[in-house]
Amino acid sequence: MTIHLTPTEETELNHKRPLKEDIFDALLEKIISGKYKPGAWLRQEDIASQLGVSMTPVREALDLLDAAGLAERVPYRGVRVPQPTHETIAESYVTRLLLEKAVSRAAALNREQAHVEALKRIVGQSKKLIRVDDMSASRKLSGDFHSTVAEATKNSTLIRVYKVAANSFPDWMLYQAMFEHPEELEQSVKEEYEEHLAIAEAIEAQDADLAEQRAMEHIRDIGRQIVTYLGVPQKLLDQKMIQMGL
């Protein structure tokens, strides 16, 4: 598969950010846009040739994709876009739902003003990202938002556990689905903005009960999207939630 960079991507590849991060962004957009489908192989040599770079930063970019849950290394075969089953998606969703309860509550109780300011800044930046072409940036901001909530707990163990759960959750597949349903994109992005804002405001107010409630509402909304866009049976989600006492 040939990767064609947009003028913006070409400009980004020439500025002072680490090259591996620019390659990561370029590949991320291809994954979210569906140009790399679940199960597609990310060939290091091909990517290096197409981008006109050495293989070292490509390998580093693939490591970043792997760490973010956007790619997986298969021993002796290479790196590919994950292809999670409905069972795996349901388990990741329920684990995320369970952890959001703890993380949002702890964040409200332990946050510092710097965390509040960071959350509000991220929410403000995301408000404008409503186009299909904005999905790569939107996904990264969403990840930054949830990571900041986790950091506000000031619990290093909880932060590490949350990161593992977040990286195993295939939210990139939902963004990919938005490319196939652009007519519903604006409403979905608006809802995400409002839900993130509500979580940030509850954390700012140090209202642990409300922060937990808003976070649960947000993740349950993602659950509805999983059913609608990814075809995961609602019955399967319900079963997994019962198993976890949710």
C-alpha positions, 0 to 999 in steps of 0.5 A: 500500500502506498502512503500519500502524504497531504501537504500538511503532513509533508510540512510536518515531516520537515519541522523540528519534532522528532521524526518518529512522531511525524511518522506516527501521526501519518500512520495514525491518520491512515489507520483512522481513515481506514486506509489501513484496515484491521489486520493490515500489515505495516511493512517497515521497509515499504513505509520507509521507502514511501516516506523517503526516510530511514528505517530507524524512525519508522521502527520507532514510530511502529513502537509508538503505535504498538504502545498506543494499542494501534498496532501489534507485533506478531513474532517472526512476521512483523507489525499489523493493525489489530483485529480484535474480536467482539469478545475482546472489544467487550472485555476491553470496554467493561474493563474501561468502564470499571476503571473510569469509576475509580479514576474519575472519583480519585481525580476529583478528590486529588486533582490540582489546579494544573490538572483542571487547567489542562483538562479545560485547555484540551476540551477547548481545543477539541471543540473545533474538531468536527470534520472528518479530516480532524479525526486524527487530531480529535483522537489524540486530544481525547486520549490526552483528556483521559490521560490527564484525568488519570494523572489527576489521581496522583496514584502512580499504580492506578495511572499505569493500570489505566494506561494499559486498559486505555491502550487495549480499548480499540477507540480508533475503530470508532473513529474509523467508523466515523469516516464511513458515517460522516453524516453522524460525525458532527453530532458525535463529536459535539456529544463527546465535547459536552461529556468531556466538559461535564467531567472536567467541571465535576473534577474542578468542583471536586465532586467525586460522585458527580465526576464518577456519574459523568464518566460512566455516562460518557463510557456508556455512550461509547458502549452504544457506539460500539454496538451501532458502529462495530456490530458488537452485540448488546447482549454480549456487553450486558453479559460482560457487565454482569460478570464484573458487577456493573 
